[in-house]
Amino acid sequence: MKYRLLATDLDGTLLNDQKEIDVETIEAIHEYRKRGGKVVICSGRSPLSTQWIARTIGLSGEPIIAYNGAILLDADGEIREQSVFPYESLMTFWEICETEGIYAHFYEGDKLLVPEVTKWNEKWIENNIPALEASGGEPQHCQRVREKC
């Protein structure tokens, strides 16, 4: 096998416009893994979202890169590495955004922190924990994952 590692994004790569993963893509990923390849999801999404998607398509037991590289999860889903901003820096950034009228939000773990509900964040849970019903997602399990946000 020429390439032993497949690092892939989710939005616009694995996930289609309907926020589903085509069955053919899932089958190709499993075939690649059967031949000894490793698959790593690399996404700007939260760890909870990336783990939900990985588990739904049968990629449990693989490392995950979440929040655009700010969090690295090992194969057991435990945080291996993470980058965080110092509190003072965040507060300075927040004050600048407020002064300039720039929208900003922050994450604490899998929680989205916002000062108010806006068009930018009102559908955050549904967008970040897609149902994936056509990709094998079970609605009741999806709802339990969404409740953790």
C-alpha positions in Angstrom: 0.0 0.0 0.0 1.5 3.3 -1.1 -0.3 5.6 1.4 -0.9 4.2 4.9 -2.6 7.2 6.4 -5.6 9.0 5.1 -6.2 12.4 6.9 -9.6 13.8 5.9 -11.7 16.8 6.6 -15.5 16.5 7.1 -17.4 19.5 5.8 -17.2 19.6 2.0 -15.0 16.5 2.0 -16.6 13.5 3.6 -19.9 15.2 4.4 -22.0 16.2 1.4 -24.4 19.2 1.1 -27.0 17.2 3.0 -24.6 16.6 5.9 -24.5 12.9 5.1 -21.7 10.6 4.0 -22.3 8.6 0.9 -22.5 4.8 1.4 -19.8 4.4 -1.3 -17.5 6.6 0.6 -18.0 4.7 3.8 -17.4 1.4 2.0 -14.2 2.8 0.4 -13.0 3.9 3.9 -13.6 0.4 5.3 -11.9 -1.2 2.4 -8.9 1.0 2.9 -8.8 0.1 6.6 -9.0 -3.6 5.8 -5.9 -3.2 3.7 -4.1 -1.8 6.7 -4.7 1.9 6.2 -5.3 4.3 9.1 -7.9 7.0 8.8 -7.8 10.3 10.8 -10.5 12.8 10.8 -9.1 16.4 10.9 -11.8 19.0 11.4 -12.7 22.4 12.8 -15.6 20.6 14.5 -15.7 19.8 18.2 -14.5 16.6 19.6 -18.0 15.5 20.3 -19.1 16.1 16.7 -16.1 14.4 15.2 -16.5 11.4 17.5 -20.2 11.1 16.7 -19.5 11.1 13.0 -16.5 8.7 13.3 -18.5 6.3 15.5 -21.6 6.4 13.1 -19.5 5.4 10.1 -17.5 2.8 11.9 -14.3 4.7 12.5 -14.1 4.1 16.3 -10.6 3.5 17.5 -8.9 6.0 15.3 -7.2 9.2 16.4 -9.1 12.5 15.8 -7.9 16.1 15.2 -10.6 18.6 16.3 -11.0 22.4 16.5 -8.6 22.8 13.6 -5.8 21.1 15.4 -6.4 22.6 18.9 -7.3 19.2 20.3 -5.8 15.8 19.4 -7.7 12.8 20.6 -6.1 9.4 20.8 -7.7 6.2 19.6 -9.5 5.8 22.9 -11.1 9.3 22.5 -8.9 10.8 25.3 -7.3 14.2 24.8 -3.7 13.6 24.0 -2.8 17.3 23.3 -4.6 20.6 23.4 -3.9 24.2 22.8 -5.7 26.8 24.8 -5.4 30.6 25.0 -4.6 32.3 28.3 -7.7 33.8 29.9 -6.3 37.4 29.7 -5.7 37.0 26.0 -9.2 35.8 25.4 -10.7 38.7 27.4 -8.6 41.2 25.3 -9.7 39.5 22.1 -13.4 39.6 23.3 -13.2 43.2 24.2 -11.8 44.1 20.8 -14.6 42.1 19.1 -17.3 43.8 21.1 -15.8 47.3 20.5 -15.6 46.7 16.7 -18.9 44.9 16.4 -17.3 41.6 15.3 -19.1 38.4 16.1 -17.0 35.9 18.1 -17.7 32.7 20.0 -15.6 30.4 22.1 -15.6 26.8 23.0 -15.1 25.2 26.3 -14.8 21.5 25.7 -17.8 20.6 23.6 -19.8 23.6 24.7 -20.3 26.7 22.5 -20.1 29.9 24.5 -21.9 32.9 23.1 -23.1 36.1 24.5 -26.5 35.8 22.7 -28.3 33.7 20.2 -27.7 35.0 16.7 -28.0 33.8 13.1 -24.4 32.7 13.4 -25.0 30.2 16.2 -28.7 29.4 16.5 -28.4 26.1 14.6 -25.0 25.2 16.0 -26.1 21.9 17.6 -28.0 20.6 14.6 -25.1 21.6 12.2 -22.4 20.1 14.4 -24.2 16.9 15.3 -25.8 16.0 12.0 -28.4 13.2 12.1 -26.5 11.1 9.6 -29.6 8.9 9.2 -28.6 8.0 5.6 -25.1 7.2 6.8 -26.2 4.8 9.6 -27.0 7.3 12.4 -29.7 6.3 14.9 -32.0 9.2 15.7 -32.2 8.4 19.5 -28.4 8.2 19.8 -28.0 11.4 17.8 -30.4 13.2 20.3 -28.4 11.9 23.3 -25.2 13.3 21.7 -26.9 16.6 21.0 -28.0 16.9 24.6 -24.3 16.9 25.7 -23.8 20.2 23.8 
